[in-house]
Amino acid sequence: MMEVYLDNNATTMVDPKVFEEMKPFFCDIYGNPNSLHRFGAGTHPKMVEALNFLYEGINAADEDDIIITANATESINTVIKGVWIDKILNGDKKHIITTEVEHPAVTAACRFLQSQGVAVTYLGVNAEGTIDAQQVKDCIKDETALVSVMWANNETGKIFPIKEIGQICRDAGVLFHTDATQAIGKIPVDVQDCNVDYLSFSAHKFHGPKGIGGLYVRKSCALTPLLHGGEQMGGLRAGTVDVASMVGMGWAMKLATSTMALAYEKNHISKLRDKLESAILELPDTIVIGGTENRTPNTTLISIRGVEGESMLWDLNQKGIGASTGSACASEDLEANPVMNAFGSDSELAHTGVRFSLSRFTTEEQIDYAIEVIKNAVTRLRGISSSYAYAPASHASGL
Ligand SMILES: *Cc1c(COP(=O)(O)O)cnc(C)c1O
């Protein structure tokens, strides 16, 4: 049986080239980078190189900082809680703006701040699954400390107007954080061009190892550390850095953000995604959530009426295919996906979404196999669905 991994927005395979670069740092070059002897110092050249790859990958300026963290969740918490301490507890700003469709790392951190008396505005998305930059502008007040809007959505792949939002925040003197975890390696990310102050990412979403991430901090933007301890990362993130993973993340960034790699995503991966998507859309009562415009090249979130998302995943898994009903972090409970809920009141829509996310390792042969399996699964599941048999309805208009 062919195995087809179509859940790359949850995590990706480590690129074998990345793994090769990591290997020496387990048994050969294992010194603590903070030690003064030759063993520690031996780690430095490759760490410096990795850091340079990170700077190049997001076009950070030399004077800016990139802090190595454990993952995007830590980066996000560091920014949101750091701004809270700096601007809200120690200042007179009490307001944060974000969206309804952020990853739980952002939403849960914001909910925590709400429990501490901070006002949070959650911007709703439009029918295209994104927001207008103007919505941000309209909500900025004198007390606004931070705007946090994701670069691309993990469920729909929808790309947010980051450049416009960055300009609005810069003009208003409000700090701007973006969760770019789903953007890096899929579309160009340029922190200077987009006036970004803070940016979070996780290596395992772009073919790097799990358990390592980064936080970009523009020069002159304050950062209050989340972890206190040793003087690592200039005191901004204490704890001995995972050298092997840091080197791996650097190489993963270099490979994923090269002009060639991004062109391959845009021209080739998007074609494979479109082939899969249009084959599914040939079936009646299917719809792409948020529409097909302005998405990352690798993602599609499709609602198949009469087919419970979880049942579909089960059928696909039996045939060797891994997909998702949406965020892996939220799928353990069978509650409707919050991102789908954000699209409106159609609760069936919210339960029938299946997300397919490709990577540069996905082949056309795999997509052809997936199409065949998906079509058979839909036929089988609709055949046993009580609601679909009696009421094959068209989807709500406008979606
Ligand atoms: C995966 C993901 C995260 C969290 O990444 P971790 O490595 O689990 O911390 C945050 N935001 C988005 C958009 C993601 O897709």
PDBQT file of the ligand as one rigid body, heavy atoms in Angstrom, charges set to zero:
ROOT
HETATM    1  C1  LIG A 401       2.209  24.698  14.229  1.00  0.00    +0.000 C 
HETATM    2  C2  LIG A 401       1.852  26.134  14.449  1.00  0.00    +0.000 A 
HETATM    3  C3  LIG A 401       2.186  26.805  15.634  1.00  0.00    +0.000 A 
HETATM    4  C4  LIG A 401       2.839  26.116  16.807  1.00  0.00    +0.000 C 
HETATM    5  O1  LIG A 401       4.036  25.517  16.507  1.00  0.00    +0.000 OA
HETATM    6  P1  LIG A 401       4.737  24.620  17.656  1.00  0.00    +0.000 P 
HETATM    7  O2  LIG A 401       5.952  24.100  17.023  1.00  0.00    +0.000 OA
HETATM    8  O3  LIG A 401       3.744  23.554  18.015  1.00  0.00    +0.000 OA
HETATM    9  O4  LIG A 401       4.970  25.528  18.814  1.00  0.00    +0.000 OA
HETATM   10  C5  LIG A 401       1.861  28.133  15.748  1.00  0.00    +0.000 A 
HETATM   11  N1  LIG A 401       1.235  28.790  14.761  1.00  0.00    +0.000 NA
HETATM   12  C6  LIG A 401       0.895  28.193  13.616  1.00  0.00    +0.000 A 
HETATM   13  C7  LIG A 401       0.221  28.989  12.547  1.00  0.00    +0.000 C 
HETATM   14  C8  LIG A 401       1.188  26.842  13.419  1.00  0.00    +0.000 A 
HETATM   15  O5  LIG A 401       0.839  26.256  12.276  1.00  0.00    +0.000 OA
ENDROOT
TORSDOF 0
